[in-house]
């Protein structure tokens, strides 16, 4: 950080953090909210999503490094597009890929060591809309929040819609949890999404997922 052209210390702790500049009486004086999110990606497959806004969302920018042979799989038009990381060339091999806010994708870690992926960017201010298409799609929250798909993420649904949450860690990792939308009850069971966690959604009709955040 810099304050009046002089450095100011900033203690960074934990897996996620967000920061704004405030004045001496606690009023917010910055025009944006910046932050980071560390995702712990163990061996094998994880379903994740970019949780913060950046101007450059190319895979090379978001993942400047990765384990050798790591893969990112993104759903495009019903088929997967895959990019592979080469440690020898320190670059991603394959189609040019962008991973914008609100899009879910698979990360495959071939290493037995947990890979820590750090996303850095801005928390969107104001209204943001994720257009959920009819059919099956891979999605992610456009705000870096953790919690209930009903009360925290407010994912819209219509009777008969399904959400499938891929378990990224623990004894049940690699399995899916399913939630079904019903009128009057919302999503049942009420699953939780972590910051940067992607999910499948199956919708009968397209619907806009509108969120609003203010400083």
N, C-alpha and C positions, 0 to 999 in steps of 0.2 A: 504494500500500500504506500501511497505518498500523501502527505498532508502538508499543505502550504510549501510544496517543493522540498519537503524533508521526509525521510522515511519514517513510517510508524509501524511498530511491531503488531503482528496479528497471529494469535495462537490458533493453530488449526488442529482440531482433534476430532476423532470419530470418523465414521464411514461417509457421512454427509454433512454439509454445512452450507449456509447461505448468509450473505452479508450485505448490509446497506450502511451508508454513512448517515450518522445522526448528529445533531448539535448538542450543546451542553444541557438542554432541557428535555432531550429525548425526542425532538422532532426530526422526522426523516428529511434529509436534504439532498440525498442522491436521487437521480432520476431512474435508476434501475436497481435490480437485486441480482447479485452475482453469486455463484456458488460452485460446488463440486460434489461429485458422488463417486465413491469407490465401490465397484461391484466385485465381489469375490467369485471368481469363475473356476470351479473345480474341474478335475479331469472329466472329459466327456462333453455332453451337450447341455447347453443352457439356453433358455428362451428369454431374451432381454429386450430392452428398448432404450433409445437415447432419451434421457430425462431432462436435458437442458438445451436451450436454444443457442445455436452457433451460426455464424454466417457461412462457414465452410463445413459442410456435412459429408464430405467425401470420406471413404473408409481410410484413406491414407492420413487424413487430418485427425480423425477421431481415434484411430488405432495406429499411432506412430510406430508401435512395436507390439509383438505378440510372440507366443511360442512358435518354434519352427513347425510348419505344417498345419497351423491353426486355420480354421475355415469359418467364414461368415456366409450364411445362407439366407437369402431374402426372397420372399414370395413376390413374383412379378407375373401378373396375368395368368395365374393358376399353375405356374411352374417355378421351380427354384432357380435363382441365379446365384452362383457360388464364386467366392474369391478366396484364394489361398495365400497365406503368408510364407515368404521364403526368407529365412534368417541369413542365408548367404548373400542375398541381394538387398536385405533390409527393406523389402517392399512387398506389396500385395500383387499377386499374379492372377490375372483373369479379368473379367469385364469391369469397367469403371463402375463403381457402386456408390450410391449416396444413401445415407441413413438418417433421414430427417426426423424431427420431433414427432412422436406419435405413431411411429412405425415399429412393429415388432419384428425381430429376426433371431435366428439361431446362431450361437457362437459355439464352435466345437474346439475344445482344448485337448490336444493330443498328449500333453505332458501330464505326468503324475503329480506335478506341483500345481497348487492353486495359482491362477493368474489373476492379478489385480488390475482391472481396467478402470481408469480414472476419466470420467467425463467432467469437463469444465465449461461453464457457459452462463447464460442468464436465465432467470425465472421469468416466463412471459408475464407481462403486466397488461391487465385489461381482459378482454374476451378472446378466447381461442376456441377453434372449432375443429374437431376431428370428424371427417365425413366417413361414417361406417357404412360400407356398401352392403347390398343384399348378397346373400351367400356367405362363404367362408373367407375370413381375412385374418392377418396377423396384425395386432394393434398394440399400443402402449399409451400410457397416460401422458398428456402434454404438460402436466404439472408434476414436479418432483415430490409427490406425496405417497405415504404408506398407510394402508388400512383397508377398510371395508369397501367392496365394490358397490355397495348400496349407499352408505352414508358419507363416505369420504370421497370416493371417486365418482359417485353419481352416474354410473354407466347406464345410459338409457336402454330400454328393451321393450319388446312386444311379446305377448303370449306365445310360447313355443320357441323363443330364441334360446341359444345355448352359449355359455362361456366355458372354455377349457383352459385351466391354469396348469402349466407345466411346473412340476416341483423341481427346483434347481439344486436343492441341497438336502442333506439328512438321509435317513434310512430309506425314505420313499422317493428319493430323487430319480428322475426319469419317468415317473408316472404322471398321470393327469388327474386333476380334480375337476368335476363337472358341476356347473350351476345352471339352473333353468329359470327363465323369467315367467312369472305369472302375475296377472292383474291383481292389484291390491296387496300383494306380498313382496313384489320385487324379485330379486335374485335369491334363489333357494338351492343349496345352502348359501349363506352370506360369506363368500370367500374373501381373503385378504390378498392384496397386491403389495409387494415391496417397491421401494424406489428403483426405477429402472427395470422392472419386471415386465416382460411381454406376455401376451396371451392370445389364444384363438377366440374368435367370436363368430357364431353362425346366426345370421339374421334372415328373417323372412322378407323384410323390406328394408330399404336404406333408411338411415336415421342419422341426424347430426348429434354428436356428443359435444355439447357446449359447456365450457368452463369459464370462470371469471376469477381473477386474482387482482388484488389491489394492495399497495403499500399502506 
